[in-house]
Amino acid sequence: MSDLLGGGLGIPAYRRYTEQLWFVYRALEDVTDDLAADPVAGPFLRPELARTAALERDLAHLGGPGWRTGLTPLPATAAYADRVADCARTWPGGFVAHHYTRYLGDLSGGQIIRGTAEKTWGFARKGDGVRFYVFEDIPNPAAFKRRYRAQLDALPVDDLEKQRVVDECKHAFRLNGAVFRELGEQFPLSA
């Protein structure tokens, strides 16, 4: 990510990264209706967090109207999206771990990525190409994150299950790191 946003890699690498996010966020958001009534996962499914439409708008800006043509996930991305989907089907606490890791990460550090991408490639401020990082329906991100974390601390599960959720958060970080490694192999810095 530092090579990408530091200008060492170009827009094609940024586009490929954005494509990978699309696969992961589809896995997170395609199950919203299925999990809405779940006592563990349901309360976290907030419409103001939805990112798929913003990703699609960014991808249309980056790749034109045919941006879906030939689109494939990296193997690490497929594994990541599969893990999210598996948790959504079988383990709501695990799904919450992935939800927390992605959404709060992008709500926080994503603002730095957005600003750097705007400067590096000249995207309009909060415009097409970086809309994924713009949470228009969250007027106070700090307050939203505090409420989210309080809700996470109050998960209606026992301490053993809470530890399993923490462990799954760590697994989500590893899965995300694997995506970056594969992107790095696809877009190596020239010497």
Phi, psi and chi 1 to 4 in degrees:
 res  aa     phi    psi   chi1   chi2   chi3   chi4
   1 MET       -  -39.8 -178.3   54.8   79.4      -
   2 SER   -65.6  -38.4   60.7      -      -      -
   3 ASP   -65.2  -41.0  -67.7  -23.0      -      -
   4 LEU   -63.0  -53.0 -179.6   65.9      -      -
   5 LEU   -81.9  -13.4  -64.7  175.5      -      -
   6 GLY   -81.1    0.1      -      -      -      -
   7 GLY    92.5   -2.4      -      -      -      -
   8 GLY   -71.7  -21.7      -      -      -      -
   9 LEU  -122.8  157.9  -57.5  172.9      -      -
  10 GLY  -100.3 -170.4      -      -      -      -
  11 ILE   -60.6  -35.1  -69.5  177.8      -      -
  12 PRO   -57.6  -37.4  -28.1   37.1      -      -
  13 ALA   -69.0  -40.7      -      -      -      -
  14 TYR   -62.8  -41.7  177.6   74.3      -      -
  15 ARG   -61.2  -45.8  174.5 -176.7  168.1 -172.4
  16 ARG   -62.2  -39.9 -172.2   71.7  169.1  133.7
  17 TYR   -61.4  -45.4  170.7   63.7      -      -
  18 THR   -62.5  -38.1  -55.8      -      -      -
  19 GLU   -60.1  -41.4  -69.1  169.6   -9.1      -
  20 GLN   -65.0  -39.6  -58.0  -45.8  -64.0      -
  21 LEU   -59.9  -37.9  -70.2  173.4      -      -
  22 TRP   -58.6  -43.1 -179.4   74.7      -      -
  23 PHE   -63.3  -42.8  -72.8  105.1      -      -
  24 VAL   -68.4  -43.8  174.4      -      -      -
  25 TYR   -69.8  -30.4  -84.7   90.2      -      -
  26 ARG   -63.9  -40.2  -72.9 -148.2   31.2 -135.5
  27 ALA   -62.5  -37.8      -      -      -      -
  28 LEU   -71.4  -39.0  -74.7  162.0      -      -
  29 GLU   -96.8  -19.2  -65.2  176.6    5.1      -
  30 ASP   -69.6  -14.0  -77.1   -6.0      -      -
  31 VAL  -104.0    7.3  -62.7      -      -      -
  32 THR   -53.9  -48.8  -60.0      -      -      -
  33 ASP   -63.9  -38.6  -69.4  -17.9      -      -
  34 ASP   -66.0  -33.1  -62.7  -24.2      -      -
  35 LEU  -102.0   -2.6  -68.9  173.4      -      -
  36 ALA   -54.4  -38.1      -      -      -      -
  37 ALA   -91.5   -1.7      -      -      -      -
  38 ASP   -69.9  131.4 -176.5   85.6      -      -
  39 PRO   -67.6  -23.0   20.8  -29.0      -      -
  40 VAL   -90.5  -55.4  173.2      -      -      -
  41 ALA   -84.0  -34.6      -      -      -      -
  42 GLY   -51.3  -45.5      -      -      -      -
  43 PRO   -63.6  -16.6  -25.2   34.8      -      -
  44 PHE   -88.3  -12.8  -68.2   91.6      -      -
  45 LEU   -83.2   84.6  -56.2  175.4      -      -
  46 ARG  -104.0  128.2  -52.0  -73.8  -56.0  -93.3
  47 PRO   -60.7  -27.4   16.5  -25.2      -      -
  48 GLU   -70.4  -11.5   61.4  -91.8   34.6      -
  49 LEU   -90.2  -17.8  -72.0  171.6      -      -
  50 ALA   -51.0  131.0      -      -      -      -
  51 ARG  -120.1  -15.1  -58.5  -75.1   85.2 -150.6
  52 THR   -58.9  -46.1  -59.3      -      -      -
  53 ALA   -61.8  -40.0      -      -      -      -
  54 ALA   -66.4  -40.6      -      -      -      -
  55 LEU   -61.7  -42.2  -79.3  164.2      -      -
  56 GLU   -64.5  -37.6  -69.5  174.9   -7.5      -
  57 ARG   -66.7  -42.5 -173.7  165.9  174.6  176.1
  58 ASP   -61.9  -42.9  -73.2  -17.3      -      -
  59 LEU   -66.8  -35.3  -72.7  167.1      -      -
  60 ALA   -64.6  -37.3      -      -      -      -
  61 HIS   -67.8  -42.0  177.4   76.3      -      -
  62 LEU   -77.7  -31.3  -64.5  165.6      -      -
  63 GLY  -124.6    2.8      -      -      -      -
  64 GLY    81.7  179.4      -      -      -      -
  65 PRO   -63.8  -22.1   17.6  -25.8      -      -
  66 GLY   -96.9   28.4      -      -      -      -
  67 TRP   -59.5  -23.9   64.6  -92.2      -      -
  68 ARG   -77.7  -19.0  -69.2  176.3 -162.0 -110.2
  69 THR   -61.6  121.1  -55.7      -      -      -
  70 GLY    74.5    7.4      -      -      -      -
  71 LEU   -69.8  125.2 -177.4   65.0      -      -
  72 THR  -137.0  146.6   57.5      -      -      -
  73 PRO   -78.5  149.9   29.1  -33.8      -      -
  74 LEU   -64.8  156.0  -66.2  166.8      -      -
  75 PRO   -54.0  -40.1  -28.4   36.2      -      -
  76 ALA   -66.3  -36.0      -      -      -      -
  77 THR   -67.4  -42.7  -56.7      -      -      -
  78 ALA   -60.6  -42.1      -      -      -      -
  79 ALA   -64.3  -40.7      -      -      -      -
  80 TYR   -63.2  -52.2 -168.7  175.2      -      -
  81 ALA   -62.2  -37.7      -      -      -      -
  82 ASP   -64.4  -39.0  -73.2  -11.9      -      -
  83 ARG   -65.3  -42.6  179.6   62.3 -177.9  169.5
  84 VAL   -60.2  -47.1  170.7      -      -      -
  85 ALA   -64.0  -39.1      -      -      -      -
  86 ASP   -64.1  -44.2 -176.9   52.4      -      -
  87 CYS   -62.7  -40.2  -73.1      -      -      -
  88 ALA   -60.6  -36.3      -      -      -      -
  89 ARG   -78.4  -34.8  -80.9 -170.8  -50.2  -84.8
  90 THR  -121.0  -17.5   63.7      -      -      -
  91 TRP  -151.9   90.6 -179.7   30.9      -      -
  92 PRO   -56.0  -36.4  -25.4   34.8      -      -
  93 GLY   -62.8  -40.2      -      -      -      -
  94 GLY   -65.1  -38.8      -      -      -      -
  95 PHE   -60.7  -43.1  176.6   82.3      -      -
  96 VAL   -60.6  -38.2  169.1      -      -      -
  97 ALA   -58.4  -44.6      -      -      -      -
  98 HIS   -70.5  -38.8  -71.6  -80.5      -      -
  99 HIS   -58.8  -50.6 -168.0  -84.3      -      -
 100 TYR   -59.8  -48.9  162.2   76.1      -      -
 101 THR   -59.5  -45.3  -58.2      -      -      -
 102 ARG   -74.7  -58.0  -77.7  -82.8   17.5  134.0
 103 TYR   -67.2  -45.8  -72.0   99.5      -      -
 104 LEU   -71.0  -31.5 -100.0   59.1      -      -
 105 GLY   -62.7  -44.7      -      -      -      -
 106 ASP   -75.9  -28.6  -69.5  -40.1      -      -
 107 LEU   -69.9  -29.7 -174.5   57.5      -      -
 108 SER   -91.9  -81.3  -61.5      -      -      -
 109 GLY   -64.8  -21.8      -      -      -      -
 110 GLY   -60.9  -26.4      -      -      -      -
 111 GLN   -68.4  -33.3  -57.9  -41.5  -62.9      -
 112 ILE   -69.4  -43.6  -64.0  165.5      -      -
 113 ILE   -59.6  -46.1  -64.9  169.0      -      -
 114 ARG   -57.3  -51.5  178.8 -171.3   53.2   78.7
 115 GLY   -61.5  -40.8      -      -      -      -
 116 THR   -67.8  -41.8  -56.0      -      -      -
 117 ALA   -63.4  -38.5      -      -      -      -
 118 GLU   -61.3  -44.1  -70.7  166.9   -6.4      -
 119 LYS   -71.2  -44.3  -80.6 -166.5  -83.6 -177.4
 120 THR   -67.0  -43.7  -58.8      -      -      -
 121 TRP  -114.6    3.6  -63.4  -59.7      -      -
 122 GLY    74.6   23.6      -      -      -      -
 123 PHE   -65.5  147.1  -64.6  125.5      -      -
 124 ALA   -61.5  144.6      -      -      -      -
 125 ARG   -56.0  119.8 -174.3  173.4 -173.4  -76.9
 126 LYS    58.5   26.4  -63.5 -173.9  176.2 -175.9
 127 GLY  -104.5 -165.3      -      -      -      -
 128 ASP   -58.0  136.5  -70.3  -18.7      -      -
 129 GLY   104.5  -27.1      -      -      -      -
 130 VAL  -132.8   15.2  -65.8      -      -      -
 131 ARG   -63.0  -27.5  -71.6 -168.4 -174.6  -82.4
 132 PHE   -52.2  -35.9  167.1   72.6      -      -
 133 TYR   -88.0    1.5  -58.9  104.8      -      -
 134 VAL  -102.5  110.4  179.3      -      -      -
 135 PHE   -99.9   76.6  -69.7   79.5      -      -
 136 GLU   -60.7  -30.0  -68.7  174.0  -17.6      -
 137 ASP   -90.7   11.1  -65.0  -31.5      -      -
 138 ILE  -121.1   90.0  -59.5  176.7      -      -
 139 PRO   -67.3  -27.9   20.0  -27.0      -      -
 140 ASN  -129.3   87.3 -174.5  -23.1      -      -
 141 PRO   -57.8  -37.4  -25.6   35.0      -      -
 142 ALA   -63.0  -45.6      -      -      -      -
 143 ALA   -65.9  -39.7      -      -      -      -
 144 PHE   -61.2  -45.7 -177.3   90.4      -      -
 145 LYS   -64.0  -37.7  -70.8 -175.4  -78.3 -173.0
 146 ARG   -62.1  -46.1  -81.1 -168.7  -56.6  -85.7
 147 ARG   -63.3  -41.6  -75.0 -169.6  -53.9  -87.5
 148 TYR   -62.0  -46.6 -171.0  107.0      -      -
 149 ARG   -65.0  -37.7  -72.9 -172.8 -174.5  107.1
 150 ALA   -64.0  -40.3      -      -      -      -
 151 GLN   -64.8  -39.3 -172.0  176.3   -9.8      -
 152 LEU   -64.8  -42.7 -168.0   60.8      -      -
 153 ASP   -63.3  -26.6  -71.0  -19.1      -      -
 154 ALA   -98.1   17.8      -      -      -      -
 155 LEU   -48.0  136.4  -88.4  176.9      -      -
 156 PRO   -80.8   60.5   29.9  -34.6      -      -
 157 VAL  -138.6  163.2  -62.2      -      -      -
 158 ASP   -78.7  174.8   62.8   24.2      -      -
 159 ASP   -63.3  -35.8  -72.1  -16.4      -      -
 160 LEU   -63.0  -43.3 -179.4   60.4      -      -
 161 GLU   -67.1  -37.5  178.5   65.8    1.0      -
 162 LYS   -60.5  -39.8  -76.3 -177.3 -178.2 -179.6
 163 GLN   -65.7  -38.0 -174.7   55.6   53.7      -
 164 ARG   -61.7  -38.9  -73.3 -176.1   64.8 -142.1
 165 VAL   -65.1  -43.5  170.5      -      -      -
 166 VAL   -59.8  -44.4  168.9      -      -      -
 167 ASP   -62.0  -36.1  -68.9  -16.9      -      -
 168 GLU   -70.6  -32.1 -170.0   65.5   20.1      -
 169 CYS   -60.3  -43.4  -74.1      -      -      -
 170 LYS   -63.3  -38.6  -67.4  173.8 -174.7  175.5
 171 HIS   -64.3  -39.5 -174.6   56.6      -      -
 172 ALA   -60.8  -41.3      -      -      -      -
 173 PHE   -61.5  -41.4  -80.8  108.5      -      -
 174 ARG   -64.7  -41.8  -71.6 -170.2  -59.6  -86.7
 175 LEU   -62.4  -41.5  -70.3  166.7      -      -
 176 ASN   -64.1  -41.5 -169.4   55.3      -      -
 177 GLY   -61.5  -36.5      -      -      -      -
 178 ALA   -64.7  -36.7      -      -      -      -
 179 VAL   -62.1  -45.6  172.1      -      -      -
 180 PHE   -62.3  -39.8  -79.1  122.2      -      -
 181 ARG   -61.7  -43.9  -78.8 -170.2  -62.7  -76.4
 182 GLU   -67.8  -36.7  -73.7 -174.6   12.5      -
 183 LEU   -62.8  -39.1  -78.8  168.4      -      -
 184 GLY   -62.5  -35.3      -      -      -      -
 185 GLU   -70.4  -34.3  -68.2  167.0    7.4      -
 186 GLN   -76.4  -30.1 -155.9  171.5   66.3      -
 187 PHE  -128.6   68.7  -64.7   93.8      -      -
 188 PRO   -71.9  149.4   26.3  -32.4      -      -
 189 LEU   -71.3  138.2  -78.6  173.3      -      -
 190 SER   -80.3  147.3   56.3      -      -      -
 191 ALA   -73.7      -      -      -      -      -
